Amino acid sequence: MRLIFAAILLVVTSVTATCPSCSQATPFFRTYDGAGNNHFYTISASETARAVSSWSLEGVAAGIFPNQVENSAPLFRLYNAAVVDHAYTTSTTDVDVLVSQGYHMEPVAGYVYTTQICGSVPLYGVYTSSGKDHMYTTSVPEKARAIAGGWTDLGITAYVPVAGLIVGGFSC
């Protein structure tokens, strides 16, 4: 009986669960300010253009959703002007910790998954205390290079529908 129930649940879940199409995702641009040692991520073309006027565009960190889709959660964006650092998280507990460290909330960066569903890929976070900078990537080799260079592994920040291309364009 349990086996039959499990099979029915699996069928119902697979029929009712909907995965958004790749076209619903938008580029999550990554820029870098070498003078301030700060990575900044946004889906906004105008914010990207303002950042690029004095910073370097590193490419697309990932594809994320500009609007909430089924099973997604907000990717919170926080900023600490004292250390010139942006941090991103889906965890309200992490938000509380960052706020206690002098960060303040900015607009939600977009929407991501908190579990690996719908073909999503991990968005890894790393942090350097020497430069007071958070960096996010879908690239395992880039994450490994950062850790080998002394950055702290923050684990998986979220799951994103589209892997990033640090050099190149955005494609589904």
C-alpha positions in Angstrom: 0.0 0.0 0.0 2.8 2.4 0.9 4.5 1.7 -2.5 1.2 2.5 -4.3 0.8 5.7 -2.4 4.4 6.7 -3.1 3.9 6.1 -6.8 0.7 8.1 -6.9 2.4 11.0 -5.0 5.3 10.9 -7.4 2.9 11.1 -10.4 0.8 13.9 -8.9 3.9 15.9 -7.9 5.5 15.6 -11.3 2.2 16.7 -13.0 1.5 19.6 -10.7 5.1 20.9 -10.3 5.8 23.4 -13.1 9.3 24.6 -14.0 9.5 28.1 -15.6 11.1 28.3 -19.0 14.6 29.6 -19.4 13.1 32.7 -21.2 11.7 33.8 -17.8 15.2 34.2 -16.4 17.2 37.3 -16.8 21.0 38.0 -16.7 22.4 38.6 -13.2 25.3 40.9 -14.1 28.5 40.9 -12.2 30.7 44.0 -11.9 33.8 44.7 -9.9 35.3 47.8 -8.3 39.0 47.0 -7.9 39.6 50.3 -6.0 36.9 49.4 -3.4 37.4 45.6 -3.8 33.7 45.1 -4.2 31.7 42.7 -6.4 28.2 44.0 -7.3 25.4 42.0 -8.9 22.2 43.2 -10.5 19.6 42.4 -13.1 19.1 46.1 -13.7 20.5 47.4 -17.0 20.7 51.0 -15.6 22.5 49.8 -12.4 24.9 47.8 -14.5 25.5 50.8 -16.8 26.2 53.1 -13.8 28.6 50.5 -12.3 30.4 50.0 -15.6 31.1 53.7 -15.9 33.8 53.3 -13.2 33.9 49.6 -12.5 34.7 46.5 -14.7 31.9 44.4 -16.1 32.9 40.8 -15.5 30.0 39.2 -17.3 26.9 37.3 -16.3 27.2 35.6 -12.9 24.0 33.6 -13.5 20.4 33.8 -14.8 17.9 34.5 -12.1 14.2 35.4 -12.1 13.2 39.1 -12.1 9.8 38.1 -10.7 8.7 35.4 -8.2 8.0 32.1 -9.8 6.7 28.9 -8.3 9.0 27.5 -5.6 11.4 30.5 -5.8 12.6 32.8 -2.9 13.9 36.3 -2.8 17.6 36.8 -3.1 18.2 39.6 -0.6 20.8 42.2 -1.4 22.6 44.0 1.4 25.3 46.7 1.5 27.8 47.8 4.1 29.2 51.3 3.2 31.8 51.1 6.0 33.6 48.2 4.4 32.2 48.8 0.8 30.7 45.3 0.4 27.5 43.8 -1.1 26.3 40.5 0.2 23.5 38.3 -1.2 21.5 35.6 0.6 18.1 33.8 0.7 18.3 33.3 4.4 16.5 35.6 6.8 18.9 34.4 9.5 21.9 35.5 7.4 20.1 38.8 6.8 19.9 39.4 10.6 23.5 38.5 11.1 24.6 40.8 8.3 22.4 43.7 9.6 24.0 43.2 13.0 27.4 43.7 11.2 26.4 47.0 9.7 24.8 46.0 6.4 21.5 47.4 5.3 18.9 46.0 3.0 18.7 47.1 -0.6 16.1 46.1 -3.1 15.6 42.4 -3.7 18.1 41.3 -6.3 15.7 38.8 -7.9 14.4 35.3 -7.2 16.1 32.0 -7.0 15.6 28.5 -5.6 16.6 27.4 -2.2 16.8 23.7 -3.3 18.0 22.2 -6.5 14.9 21.8 -8.7 13.9 22.4 -12.3 17.5 21.8 -13.6 18.9 24.6 -11.5 22.6 24.8 -10.7 24.4 26.0 -7.5 25.3 29.6 -7.0 28.4 29.4 -4.7 29.5 32.2 -2.4 33.0 33.0 -1.2 34.2 35.8 1.1 37.5 37.4 1.7 38.0 39.1 5.1 41.2 40.8 4.0 39.3 42.7 1.2 35.9 42.5 2.8 34.3 41.2 -0.4 31.6 38.7 -1.2 31.8 37.0 -4.6 29.2 34.6 -6.2 29.7 32.2 -9.1 28.3 29.1 -10.7 31.8 28.0 -11.7 33.3 25.3 -9.6 36.9 26.1 -10.9 36.4 29.8 -10.2 35.2 29.0 -6.6 38.2 26.6 -6.2 40.7 29.3 -7.4 39.2 31.8 -4.9 39.4 29.4 -2.0 43.0 28.5 -3.0 43.7 32.2 -2.9 42.6 32.5 0.7 38.8 33.2 0.3 36.4 31.5 2.7 33.9 29.0 1.2 30.4 30.1 2.1 28.8 27.1 0.4 25.8 27.2 -1.8 24.0 30.6 -1.6 21.1 29.6 -3.8 20.2 27.5 -6.9 19.8 29.4 -10.1 18.0 28.4 -13.3 20.9 29.3 -15.6 24.6 29.0 -15.1 26.7 32.1 -15.5 29.3 33.0 -18.0 31.9 35.3 -16.5 33.3 36.0 -20.0 30.7 36.0 -22.7 27.0 36.5 -23.1 23.8 35.2 -21.5 22.2 32.1 -23.0 19.6 29.6 -22.0 
